[in-house]
């Protein structure tokens, strides 16, 4: 009889354990399940970095430091130029704490994109993969971020394919003017993909950031991305400003820039619905050489040209900024939005570094000269 009672007691305890496990909620936070020598490769677009120019980002978890944070080797391909260096990632939420100079400009990109959910979930505050709110956005109205109905996101779970794998994911998101979604898998340290819109009420709403997992695995060595040929920019270049309010087209002549040569720059501005701004609208153009400003001037939106001469070869920066006013919720906000353009100054015609579109270089030069003369004639007659 005692044996029967003991057996029944054990059976009951086992049954309760099974029920408890079945009812236990799965949780997630950035960094969950991260292991040494794991690597991740993503394509990333961040509106605040070069107007959303696509980057390829590789992260390899080398080891942990004395504070328990991850020391990672980060490699970034930006238009064929590869930068590699170490970053320290928080063991709490994987957000970058520090970075070597070679990759420091990508530190905030990673924080704003791949590890953004670390603002809401962490190892000491993991969040359930169930229909709950994880927190609220720090904007007018305090929009809830989370899963399902509490965050006004219709779909809770979705099967997606990335990096050659089919994933069973939970969607973490929020609904402002558009529905933003971040797909996470329970035991994967970083989100699988994301598409997050700007906190704006005026349409069209730009995408603030998006990314997709391309590769992952384990390696004894860091993942260093391969670069490519450097392509000289071609006039005009068009970019969306970092806040998503205006498109900026930058013109220059001559198209191939050399040291000691006068170069004329001008810009045209459009709203984010691609409508030209008034000719009387003002913007500021600032030109940098070797990190120092060599010219800054306010202009009107009528292709007014300015002239500058670069003293050395290399990559130079042209920054066009514009004061814009927009509504977010019940508030009116004024901010300076800008777009940055990289210009390449070469000592001579760079046959070795241009990615030639077509097979006849001479033909391309003739077309470039015709376009340049036409553009400068228009600028000179405004």
N, C-alpha and C positions, 0 to 999 in steps of 0.2 A: 504493500500500500504506500509506504514512504517513497519507494522507487517510482511509483506511478505519479505521485504528487510532484516529485522533483522533475520528472520528465515533462509534465505539463507546464511547470513553472518555466523551465528552460525554453520550451516551445513558445510560450507566451512572450517571453523577453525577446526571442529572435523575431517574432512577428512584429513586435513594437519597433524593433530596430529597422526592419525592412520598411515599415510605414514611415518612420522618421526620415530615412534616406530618400524615400520616394517624394516626400513633401519638402525636402531641403531644396532651397532655391540655388540655382547656379548664379555665380557672381562673376564680375569682371572689373578689371582696372588696367591701365597701361602698364605693361611690364609683367603681368601675370604669366607665369610659366616660362619666363625668360631664362635661358641657359647660356653658360659660357661657350664662346665660339659659334654662337648662332648668328646668322646674317640675314638681312632683309634688303631687298632692292625694290624701290618704288619709282613710278613717275609721279611728279608733283607739280601742280600749278598753284601759285599763291598770288592773288591780286596785288598784294603789297610788295611783291618782289618783281620788278621789271614788268608791271602790268599783267602778271599772270603767265610769264614766259615759262615754258615747260623745262623742268629739271629732271635728271635722273639721280636718285639719292640711294647710296648703299651704306648700310650701317652694320658693322661687325662688332659684336660684344667680346672684347678682348679679355677683360678680367674685372674684378672689383677692387676698389681702393680701400684705404684704411677705415673710411666712413661707411663702407658698404655700398657706395654708388658705383654704377657701371662706368668703366673706362671703355669707350667705343672708338673705333677707327671709322671715320666718316669720309666717303668719297662722293663727290658731286660733279656731274657732267653738265656744264652750262654752255650750250651752243658749241660743243666740241672741245671746250677748255675744261680740263679736269683739275679739281682742287681736292687734296687729301690731307687729313689731319685728325687729331684726336679731340673728342668731346667727352665731358663728364656728364652722364645722364643720371638723374635722381633715381635712387632705388625705390622711391615712394610712388612716382608716377611717370618716370622715364623722360621728364622734361629736361632739356639741356640746362646745366648749371654753369658750365664754362666751356671755352673752346680755344684751340690754338689759332693764331692769327690767320693761318691758311684757309680755315673754314669758318672763321668767326661770323662772316656775313650771312651764313646759312643757319646759324644758331636759332634766330628768331623765326625763320621759315619753318624749321622742324617743330618749334614750340607752337606756332600758329596752326599747324596742319596735323602731322602724324601724332602728336601728343596732346592736342588741344583738350581732349576729354579728361586729361589729368587735372584740369581745373575742377572737375566734378567727382572723379573717382580716383582712389589711390589705394595702396596696399594696406593702410590703416583705416580706410573707409571704402571698402569694395562695395559696388552697387549691384543689386540683383538684376538678372536678365529676365525681368518680369515687367508687367505693365505698371510702372511707377515713374514718378518724376525724380530725376537725379539732382536737380537744382534749377536755378533760374538765371537767365541772361541779365547782365547788368545794364539793361537799356530800359527805355520808357515802357512801362507795363509789366516788367519782370517776366518775360516769356519763359514758360517752363521747358526745360530740356529733359528728355527721358525717353521712355519706351511706350508706344501705343497711345491710347486715349488721353492719358494725363499730359502728353506732349503734343496732342493733336496730330499724331502720325498714324495713318490708316493701317499700314502693314507692320506687323510685329516681327515676324520671322520670314526670311527669304533665302532661297538657295541660289548662290551666285558662283561664277567660275572666275578664278584669278590665279595667276602663276601656274596654270595647267592643272589646278585642283578645283573640285567642286566643294564648296563650303556651305555648311548649315549655319546661317548667321542670324543674329538679332540686330534689328535696326534701332539705333539711338539717334534721336533727332529733335527737331522743333519746327513749329509752324509760325513764321512771321508773315511776310508777304508771299513767300514761296516756302515749300516744304523742304527742309534740309535733312539729309540722311547720312549717317555714318554706320557702316556695316562692321560688326565685331563678331568674332568667333570665341567661344568660351575659353579655350585653352591656348589661344594665340596672343602673344604679348602686345601686338599693335593692331589697329583696325585693318581690315582687308581692303576696304575702299571707302571713299567719301565723296559727297557732292554737297557743299554748303554754300548757301546764298548770302549776299550782303544783307545787313540789317537796314533795309531801305523800304520805303512805301511807294516810291515813284517808279513806275515801270518804264523800260525793261529793267528787271533786277539783275545785276551782274553776279556771276559766281565768285564768291570770296576765295574759296579754295576747293580743289579736288585732287584726289590721288588714287592710285591703284597699285596693289602689290603685283610685282612682276616676277620676282624670284625669292626663294628663301631656302634655308638649309643649314648645314654645319660645315665649317672649314677650319683647318689648322692655321690658315693664313688670312690676312685681311682681304676683303674684296676691293680691288682697285679698278675702277671703271676705265675704259679705253677712250681716249680723246679722238678727235677727228680733225679734218682740215679746217682752218679758220676761214670763214667766209666774210669777205668785205661787205659791209652794209651797202645797200643800194637805195638811192633817193627815189621817192619819199619813203620814210619809215612811219608806220602807224601803230600807236599804242593806246590802250585804255589807261586812264590815270589810275593811281593807286587806290583811290576811293570809289572808282567806278562811275564818275559823273560825266567825264568828257573823254572823247577820243582826240588825240593829238597827232597830226601829221607833220613830220619834220622834213623839210627840203634843204638841200645844200648843193653847192657847185663850187669847184669841180667835184665830180663824183668820187674820183680817186684823189685822196688828200696826201700831200707831201709836205715835209717841213719847209718853213720859209715861204710858203705859198699862201696868198690871200684866199680865204674860203668864205663864201656868203651863206648864211643860214636864214631860214624863215619858217614859219609854222602856220598851220590852219587848224582851228578848233571846231569840234562838233559835239553836240550833246550825245548822251548814250543811246539815243534813238537814231543817231546818225544824221541829225539835222544841223546844218551849219549855224554856228553862233553868229550874232550880229557883228558887222565889221567894226563897230565901236567897242566891242568887248576887249578888255585888256588882259594880257598875260605877261609873264616874266620869263626871259630866257637867260640862263647862266651857263657859262662854259668853263670847264675845269681842265687844267693840264697838270699832270703829276700831283694831283690832289689839291691844287691851289686854284682858286677862282681867278680867271684872267679877264673875264668880261661878264657884266650883269646889266641887263637893260629891260625896261618895260616897253612893250610894243602893243599895237592894236592888231586885231584879228583880220588883217587885210594883206597878208604876205609881205609886210615890211621886212626888208633884208637887213641884216647886220653883218659886219665883216670882221674876221679875226685871223690871226696868223699863229700857227703852232710852231714852236721852236725845236721840237724833237719828235722822233717816231714813237709809236706805241699806241695804246688804247687811251683815248680821251673821252670825257663825259660831257654831254649836253643835257641840261635839266630844264624842262619847261614846266612852269607852275601856274596855277589858275585858282583864284578865290571863288568858291562855289557855295551856294546856300541851298539847303534841302530840308525837307521835313522827315522826321523820324518819330512816329507816334504823334503826340500832341506838341512836340517841340520843334523849333526851327534852329538849325545848326549851320554855322558858317565855318568852313575849314579850307585850308590850302591843299589842293590836290596837285600831284605832279607826276610826270613821266620822265624817266631817265633813258637816254640813248647813248650807246657806246659807239664812238667813232674810231676808226683805225687809221693812223697816220703811218705811211710806209715810205721808206727811203727811195724806192723806185717801184715801177709797176710790178706787183708781187705775184709773178706767175706761179711761184711755189706754194702760195698759201691760199689762193682763191679757188673755191669750188666752182668750176666753170659749168654754167648751164648751156649746153650746146657744144659743138665741136670747133667752131670757128671763132677764135678770140677776136680777130679783126672785125668781124661782123658785129660782135657784141659791143666793141668800142664805138663803132659808128652809130649804133642805136643809142648808146649811152650819151654820146655827144649831142645827137639830135634832141633827145629828151631834155638834156641839161640846158641847151640853148633855148628851147621852147619855154622851159620853166623860168629861166632867168629873164627872158624877154617879158614874161607875164609879171614877174616881180618888179622889173624896172619900169613898167608902165602902170603900176597901181598908184 
